[in-house]
Amino acid sequence: MDFALRIGASSTATGGTTTTLIDTSKLKQPDDFWNGAWLYIANDDSASTNDGKVRLISDFANASNESTMTFLEPLGVANASPDEYEIHSP
């Protein structure tokens, strides 16, 4: 799995909305790199509402070291630090 080899078991969100997740520390890949992969919320520390949720990443953008993943189906609450996530490639 690309994510596990590059990042490790999981990473921590630094922000986001119900349809985006932002990571300013670990994701440095070029635009569209993670498109078509699956986002898994491993631990929603801020609300627990999103624990175990899975979303298809429809867009990945890396602008000024603020990587943003976008997914079409919204989560229950906005992503926030220190929510933990994983990315699984097909």
MDAnalysis code that builds the backbone (N, CA, C; Angstrom):
import MDAnalysis as mda
import numpy as np

u = mda.Universe.empty(270, n_residues=90, atom_resindex=np.repeat(np.arange(90), 3), trajectory=True)
u.add_TopologyAttr("name", ["N", "CA", "C"] * 90)
u.add_TopologyAttr("resid", np.arange(1, 91))
u.add_TopologyAttr("resname", ["MET", "ASP", "PHE", "ALA", "LEU", "ARG", "ILE", "GLY", "ALA", "SER", "SER", "THR", "ALA", "THR", "GLY", "GLY", "THR", "THR", "THR", "THR", "LEU", "ILE", "ASP", "THR", "SER", "LYS", "LEU", "LYS", "GLN", "PRO", "ASP", "ASP", "PHE", "TRP", "ASN", "GLY", "ALA", "TRP", "LEU", "TYR", "ILE", "ALA", "ASN", "ASP", "ASP", "SER", "ALA", "SER", "THR", "ASN", "ASP", "GLY", "LYS", "VAL", "ARG", "LEU", "ILE", "SER", "ASP", "PHE", "ALA", "ASN", "ALA", "SER", "ASN", "GLU", "SER", "THR", "MET", "THR", "PHE", "LEU", "GLU", "PRO", "LEU", "GLY", "VAL", "ALA", "ASN", "ALA", "SER", "PRO", "ASP", "GLU", "TYR", "GLU", "ILE", "HIS", "SER", "PRO"])
u.atoms.positions = np.array([
    [0.845, -1.179, 0.000],
    [0.000, 0.000, 0.000],
    [0.886, 1.236, 0.000],
    [0.639, 2.132, -0.932],
    [1.430, 3.349, -1.042],
    [1.461, 4.154, 0.240],
    [0.306, 4.333, 0.874],
    [0.222, 5.162, 2.071],
    [1.064, 4.588, 3.207],
    [0.902, 3.306, 3.489],
    [1.643, 2.679, 4.588],
    [3.147, 2.706, 4.339],
    [3.566, 2.520, 3.101],
    [4.994, 2.561, 2.793],
    [5.564, 3.964, 2.919],
    [4.797, 4.974, 2.557],
    [5.276, 6.351, 2.585],
    [5.108, 7.019, 3.940],
    [3.996, 6.750, 4.626],
    [3.618, 7.497, 5.821],
    [3.719, 6.660, 7.092],
    [3.322, 5.420, 7.035],
    [3.223, 4.576, 8.220],
    [1.786, 4.106, 8.372],
    [1.442, 3.640, 9.539],
    [0.116, 3.071, 9.761],
    [-0.999, 4.091, 9.601],
    [-0.792, 5.322, 10.114],
    [-1.823, 6.356, 10.009],
    [-1.168, 7.723, 10.092],
    [-1.951, 8.752, 9.815],
    [-1.493, 10.127, 9.937],
    [-2.589, 10.921, 10.631],
    [-2.314, 12.172, 10.922],
    [-3.249, 13.003, 11.660],
    [-3.713, 14.178, 10.815],
    [-5.014, 14.381, 10.774],
    [-5.569, 15.530, 10.063],
    [-5.213, 16.809, 10.806],
    [-5.045, 17.877, 10.052],
    [-4.826, 19.183, 10.677],
    [-6.033, 20.094, 10.491],
    [-7.061, 19.606, 9.808],
    [-8.282, 20.373, 9.603],
    [-9.122, 19.758, 8.516],
    [-10.156, 20.492, 8.119],
    [-11.015, 20.035, 7.042],
    [-12.461, 20.431, 7.265],
    [-13.317, 19.853, 6.442],
    [-14.759, 20.082, 6.526],
    [-15.426, 18.706, 6.504],
    [-16.719, 18.664, 6.259],
    [-17.386, 17.359, 6.158],
    [-17.066, 16.667, 4.841],
    [-16.529, 17.405, 3.846],
    [-16.190, 16.796, 2.559],
    [-14.720, 16.951, 2.195],
    [-13.891, 17.393, 3.144],
    [-12.449, 17.488, 2.900],
    [-11.684, 17.093, 4.148],
    [-10.441, 16.690, 3.922],
    [-9.513, 16.441, 5.022],
    [-8.197, 17.098, 4.631],
    [-7.612, 17.872, 5.540],
    [-6.362, 18.585, 5.293],
    [-5.266, 17.995, 6.162],
    [-4.100, 17.783, 5.558],
    [-2.911, 17.333, 6.284],
    [-1.747, 18.210, 5.830],
    [-1.252, 19.038, 6.727],
    [-0.159, 19.952, 6.375],
    [1.213, 19.387, 6.710],
    [1.257, 18.164, 7.242],
    [2.562, 17.662, 7.673],
    [3.115, 16.490, 6.873],
    [2.300, 15.518, 6.499],
    [2.865, 14.297, 5.917],
    [2.605, 14.077, 4.440],
    [1.506, 14.561, 3.907],
    [1.196, 14.299, 2.504],
    [1.859, 15.350, 1.618],
    [2.835, 14.936, 0.834],
    [3.583, 15.850, -0.031],
    [3.534, 15.426, -1.492],
    [2.671, 14.495, -1.833],
    [2.595, 13.965, -3.186],
    [1.996, 15.013, -4.133],
    [2.217, 14.846, -5.444],
    [1.677, 15.808, -6.413],
    [0.148, 15.731, -6.505],
    [-0.437, 16.775, -7.086],
    [-1.884, 16.820, -7.301],
    [-2.383, 15.523, -7.942],
    [-3.549, 15.094, -7.533],
    [-4.253, 13.923, -8.055],
    [-3.612, 12.583, -7.692],
    [-2.552, 12.568, -6.915],
    [-1.858, 11.320, -6.575],
    [-2.784, 10.323, -5.879],
    [-3.603, 10.777, -4.949],
    [-4.461, 9.878, -4.171],
    [-5.867, 9.750, -4.748],
    [-6.144, 10.356, -5.899],
    [-7.480, 10.228, -6.512],
    [-7.811, 8.758, -6.733],
    [-9.018, 8.358, -6.364],
    [-9.462, 6.981, -6.544],
    [-9.110, 6.059, -5.391],
    [-8.353, 6.551, -4.414],
    [-8.039, 5.762, -3.225],
    [-9.150, 5.981, -2.185],
    [-9.097, 5.209, -1.112],
    [-10.135, 5.275, -0.079],
    [-9.587, 5.869, 1.209],
    [-10.295, 6.848, 1.735],
    [-9.964, 7.466, 3.016],
    [-10.703, 6.710, 4.114],
    [-9.987, 6.324, 5.153],
    [-10.574, 5.621, 6.298],
    [-10.280, 6.446, 7.541],
    [-11.322, 6.834, 8.270],
    [-11.139, 7.583, 9.517],
    [-10.924, 6.559, 10.635],
    [-9.684, 6.443, 11.075],
    [-9.323, 5.436, 12.077],
    [-9.726, 5.852, 13.483],
    [-9.624, 7.153, 13.781],
    [-9.936, 7.614, 15.128],
    [-10.325, 9.086, 15.065],
    [-11.606, 9.368, 15.260],
    [-12.105, 10.738, 15.257],
    [-12.033, 11.267, 16.685],
    [-10.881, 11.831, 17.047],
    [-10.675, 12.314, 18.413],
    [-11.578, 13.480, 18.782],
    [-12.002, 14.256, 17.793],
    [-12.762, 15.460, 18.105],
    [-14.235, 15.197, 18.404],
    [-14.809, 14.125, 17.822],
    [-16.247, 13.916, 18.038],
    [-16.674, 12.449, 18.073],
    [-15.864, 11.540, 17.599],
    [-16.153, 10.104, 17.493],
    [-17.226, 9.781, 16.462],
    [-17.870, 10.780, 15.894],
    [-18.929, 10.564, 14.914],
    [-18.419, 9.906, 13.647],
    [-17.197, 10.213, 13.258],
    [-16.659, 9.710, 11.996],
    [-15.848, 8.421, 12.138],
    [-15.708, 7.894, 13.339],
    [-14.928, 6.672, 13.539],
    [-15.377, 5.572, 12.584],
    [-14.408, 4.988, 11.864],
    [-14.697, 3.872, 10.981],
    [-15.303, 4.236, 9.641],
    [-15.530, 5.509, 9.379],
    [-16.117, 5.924, 8.101],
    [-15.099, 5.790, 6.975],
    [-15.584, 5.446, 5.789],
    [-14.757, 5.274, 4.596],
    [-15.334, 6.143, 3.488],
    [-14.465, 6.868, 2.791],
    [-14.910, 7.716, 1.687],
    [-13.945, 7.587, 0.514],
    [-14.470, 7.602, -0.702],
    [-13.665, 7.583, -1.916],
    [-13.095, 8.985, -2.144],
    [-11.785, 9.077, -2.335],
    [-11.144, 10.368, -2.579],
    [-11.352, 10.736, -4.043],
    [-12.068, 11.827, -4.272],
    [-12.358, 12.267, -5.634],
    [-11.332, 13.266, -6.148],
    [-10.620, 13.938, -5.230],
    [-9.592, 14.888, -5.653],
    [-8.558, 15.033, -4.542],
    [-7.303, 15.139, -4.967],
    [-6.205, 15.409, -4.044],
    [-5.431, 16.590, -4.592],
    [-5.253, 17.617, -3.787],
    [-4.512, 18.804, -4.208],
    [-3.459, 19.141, -3.165],
    [-2.255, 19.440, -3.631],
    [-1.162, 19.802, -2.740],
    [-0.704, 21.207, -3.112],
    [-1.265, 22.195, -2.435],
    [-0.926, 23.595, -2.693],
    [-0.201, 24.171, -1.483],
    [1.011, 24.619, -1.691],
    [1.800, 25.256, -0.624],
    [1.898, 24.380, 0.616],
    [2.141, 23.076, 0.416],
    [2.281, 22.112, 1.505],
    [1.048, 22.016, 2.397],
    [-0.120, 22.318, 1.851],
    [-1.371, 22.089, 2.556],
    [-2.182, 21.134, 1.702],
    [-1.966, 19.856, 1.918],
    [-2.612, 18.821, 1.107],
    [-4.065, 18.652, 1.511],
    [-4.946, 18.665, 0.517],
    [-6.377, 18.543, 0.764],
    [-6.949, 17.391, -0.043],
    [-7.634, 16.483, 0.653],
    [-8.371, 15.410, 0.007],
    [-9.837, 15.800, -0.008],
    [-10.487, 15.608, -1.140],
    [-11.908, 15.907, -1.268],
    [-12.648, 14.609, -1.555],
    [-13.809, 14.445, -0.930],
    [-14.650, 13.277, -1.160],
    [-16.081, 13.764, -1.301],
    [-16.878, 13.061, -2.085],
    [-18.217, 13.538, -2.435],
    [-19.244, 13.340, -1.328],
    [-19.236, 12.182, -0.689],
    [-20.211, 11.907, 0.366],
    [-19.729, 12.520, 1.674],
    [-20.492, 13.419, 2.287],
    [-20.023, 14.082, 3.502],
    [-19.958, 13.149, 4.706],
    [-19.084, 13.502, 5.623],
    [-18.992, 12.828, 6.918],
    [-19.999, 13.464, 7.870],
    [-20.178, 12.870, 9.030],
    [-21.128, 13.398, 10.012],
    [-20.737, 14.744, 10.579],
    [-19.445, 14.943, 10.832],
    [-18.927, 16.218, 11.345],
    [-17.633, 16.540, 10.601],
    [-17.212, 17.781, 10.688],
    [-15.980, 18.218, 10.018],
    [-14.761, 17.547, 10.633],
    [-13.767, 17.275, 9.797],
    [-12.488, 16.759, 10.278],
    [-11.748, 17.859, 11.022],
    [-11.006, 17.467, 12.026],
    [-10.235, 18.429, 12.810],
    [-9.026, 17.722, 13.392],
    [-8.063, 18.493, 13.825],
    [-6.900, 17.936, 14.504],
    [-7.348, 17.457, 15.873],
    [-6.947, 16.319, 16.342],
    [-5.995, 15.332, 15.842],
    [-6.635, 14.057, 15.310],
    [-7.666, 14.159, 14.472],
    [-8.296, 12.975, 13.895],
    [-7.270, 12.149, 13.115],
    [-7.266, 10.837, 13.319],
    [-6.332, 9.949, 12.625],
    [-7.017, 9.304, 11.436],
    [-6.260, 9.176, 10.334],
    [-6.811, 8.603, 9.113],
    [-5.796, 7.706, 8.439],
    [-6.293, 6.891, 7.511],
    [-5.469, 6.050, 6.658],
    [-5.972, 6.204, 5.232],
    [-5.101, 5.923, 4.253],
    [-5.513, 5.901, 2.861],
    [-5.221, 4.506, 2.328],
    [-6.231, 3.891, 1.710],
    [-6.076, 2.554, 1.143],
    [-6.241, 2.615, -0.362],
    [-5.263, 2.120, -1.080],
    [-5.294, 2.138, -2.544],
    [-5.946, 0.874, -3.067],
    [-6.655, 1.010, -4.211],
    [-7.288, -0.185, -4.781],
    [-6.246, -1.129, -5.367],
])
